[in-house]
């Protein structure tokens, strides 16, 4: 849920990177953090256990400017993708303004992608939200892997709603900025409505 701080004249939006375990959610945020100027981002904070990695950082994209004299600030989160962390994923979705669904393009991750998408829909429903009304994009990550599933196959199964989609190789930064930019614009359009 977008938060407006009238004292600081800021609009704070929460964006969540969602997907199965090891699909590249954390790699996306690490890549973004490394590419941004210090004045555009906060610290990269990682909350980790032996098997769970969740990352959070703030940034203020300069290219988005202001709305009605308010600066735009985004908080970016990843969810742990492992099956046993369903409660963590659900909690992180609380108050979300936009979602990047990161799909792993490897053929052996196809079922995991489908399960993660269903998990996302179920968790959003707990907050009376859905992908039909929430700004979201899908990123097809690991496009450099030999034997990666064709985007048309992934689109057909994971994106029946026709959300904007992006091809990426998060480990090299390819498609990472474009994905975030695409979601940022959708969130701001939603806010302006």
PATORRO-446946 format. One record per residue (C-alpha): residue in one letter; x, y, z. Coordinates in pm, whole numbers, padded with zeros to 5 digits, always signed. Layout:
aXYZ/...
% end
This chain:
x+00000+00000+00000/x+00144+00332-00106/x+00245+00550+00187/x+00248+00928+00163/x+00478+01118+00400/x+00358+01477+00392/x+00640+01599+00620/x+00914+01473+00387/x+00695+01518+00077/x+00760+01160-00032/x+00549+00885-00181/x+00672+00539-00076/x+00579+00238-00291/x+00654-00126-00210/x+00769-00353-00494/x+00817-00727-00442/x+01020-00972-00653/x+00842-01308-00638/x+00933-01649-00782/x+01058-01998-00710/x+01381-02070-00523/x+01702-01965-00701/x+01521-01809-00999/x+01720-01484-00974/x+01519-01257-00745/x+01815-01175-00523/x+02045-01146-00823/x+01811-00884-00970/x+01833-00668-00658/x+02208-00711-00622/x+02251-00611-00987/x+02027-00305-00947/x+02201-00199-00630/x+02542-00221-00790/x+02435-00023-01096/x+02275+00270-00914/x+02451+00583-00794/x+02484+00619-00418/x+02230+00904-00410/x+01971+00684-00582/x+01978+00392-00341/x+01997+00300+00023/x+02193+00019+00181/x+02142-00334+00058/x+02013-00523+00359/x+02009-00901+00353/x+01819-01111+00603/x+01951-01462+00567/x+01934-01800+00732/x+02114-02110+00612/x+01856-02169+00340/x+01658-01844+00311/x+01770-01522+00144/x+01553-01212+00159/x+01681-00876+00046/x+01554-00524+00093/x+01677-00182-00013/x+01538+00165-00079/x+01604+00369-00388/x+01483+00692-00536/x+01494+00676-00916/x+01580+01023-01034/x+01426+00972-01377/x+01078+00940-01225/x+01096+01288-01075/x+00806+01408-00868/x+00429+01395-00856/x+00261+01712-00730/x+00587+01813-00557/x+00633+01473-00387/x+00949+01267-00446/x+00894+00905-00542/x+01070+00640-00334/x+01053+00266-00394/x+01124-00009-00143/x+01227-00328-00319/x+01192-00670-00156/x+01251-01029-00255/x+01067-01325-00109/x+01231-01655-00017/x+01136-01897-00291/x+01177-02223-00101/x+00849-02405-00034/x+00890-02412+00345/x+00882-02028+00368/x+00521-01974+00270/x+00452-01757+00577/x+00748-01530+00497/x+00628-01487+00138/x+00278-01405+00254/x+00403-01150+00509/x+00627-00972+00260/x+00329-00927+00023/x+00143-00723+00285/x+00096-00370+00151/x+00255-00446-00189/x+00208-00189-00467/x+00364-00387-00752/x+00515-00727-00829/x+00789-00861-01050/x+00730-01231-01104/x+01073-01378-01186/x+01042-01698-01389/x+01339-01932-01427/x+01374-02018-01799/x+01533-02359-01735/x+01310-02648-01844/x+01363-02832-01513/x+01213-02528-01330/x+00893-02515-01532/x+00675-02685-01268/x+00837-02477-00993/x+00742-02162-01185/x+00381-02279-01215/x+00365-02365-00845/x+00515-02029-00751/x+00264-01843-00967/x-00023-02030-00799/x+00133-01957-00458/x+00146-01586-00548/x-00221-01582-00649/x-00322-01764-00330/x-00120-01532-00108/x-00253-01219-00278/x-00609-01345-00229/x-00543-01354+00148/x-00504-00973+00125/x-00803-00934-00110/x-00570-00853-00401/x-00522-01015-00738/x-00301-00994-01046/x-00604-00866-01238/x-00596-00539-01041/x-00239-00507-00911/x+00044-00362-01123/x+00281-00645-01214/x+00529-00759-01473/x+00693-01090-01548/x+01063-01141-01607/x+01191-01448-01792/x+01533-01484-01633/x+01833-01702-01724/x+01776-01660-02097/x+02146-01740-02151/x+02110-02099-02025/x+02146-02357-02307/x+01809-02522-02364/x+01611-02238-02205/x+01240-02279-02267/x+01106-02063-02548/x+00948-01741-02425/x+00628-01835-02611/x+00592-02147-02392/x+00653-01949-02073/x+00413-01673-02185/x+00140-01924-02263/x+00152-02086-01921/x+00260-01805-01688/x+00117-01492-01844/x-00240-01550-01963/x-00332-01198-01843/x-00081-01043-02083/x+00125-00852-01827/x+00432-00674-01965/x+00717-00923-01988/x+01094-00890-02008/x+01375-01128-02098/x+01673-01113-01864/x+02005-01250-01756/x+02012-01104-01404/x+02364-01230-01334/x+02498-00991-01602/x+02236-00719-01555/x+02065-00776-01890/x+01697-00685-01866/x+01714-00597-01495/x+01673-00219-01529/x+01409-00259-01799/x+01203-00486-01574/x+01211-00241-01284/x+01140+00054-01511/x+00839-00128-01659/x+00693-00201-01317/x+00770+00148-01184/x+00570+00307-01464/x+00273+00077-01402/x+00276+00156-01029/x+00289+00529-01094/x+00008+00506-01351/x-00198+00316-01094/x-00124+00580-00831/x-00223+00863-01066/x-00561+00699-01126/
% end
